[in-house]
Amino acid sequence: MKDFLQLACSAGIARSALRVALVVGTALNVINQGGDILVGDNIAWFHLLLNYLVPYCVASYSAARNQIMRSEDE
């Protein structure tokens, strides 16, 4: 488990996951809170954070799991 977390937090995977999170998180925020953002209403900051955090976690988990699976096949 420790090796998996180190791999998931490695620089290459973290950069890729961050790019995915920025694109997907922004799209989710526009979908979920776009109207509130445009008219200047209150924004659900916790949901805004989750909209970026969840794609980051999914992308980093998937990349790390994929890399482990590749190394096991060799």
N, C-alpha and C positions, 0 to 999 in steps of 0.2 A: 504493500500500500504506500509506503514511504517513497519507493522508487517511482510509482505512478504519479504521486503528487509532485515530485521533483520534475518529472518529465512534463506534466501538465503546466507547470509554472516556468518552464524553460523559455528563454528569450524568443526563439522562433515561433513556438506555439502561442505564447502570450501575444506577440505582435499580430499573428493571423487572427486569433480569437478577438482581439481588440477591434480589428477592421470589420469583422463580421458583426460584432456587437454594435458598432457605430451605425452601420447600415440598417441592420434589422431593428435595433432599438429605436432609431429615428423613425423608421416606418411604423413601428408599433405605437410610438407616441403620437404620431400624426393621426393614425387611425383612432386611437383611444381618447386622445385629449386635444385633437386638432382644433375643434371648435372653441374650446376654452382658451387655448393659447392665442387664437386669432382675435378673440374679443377681449382678452385681458382678464378673464375670470381666474379664480383660484385654481391652481394646478395641484393635483395629487402628487406630491413630491416622492412619496414612498413608491407609488406605482411607476413614476417616471424612472426611478432608480432600478426597479425590478425589470422594466422593459429593456434596460441595458445589461443588467447583471445576468439574467437568464440566458440570453443568446451567447454571452461570453462563456458561461459555464458549460453550455452544451457544446460549443465549438471547441473549447479546450479539452473537454472530456473526450469528444469524438476523435480529435487529432491524436491525443495521447494513446487512446485505446487502439487506434489504427496503427500507430507506430509500434506498439507492443505486439500486436498481432503479426505484423510484418517480420519483426525480429524473431518471433517464435517459429515462423514458417521457414526461416533460413537454416 
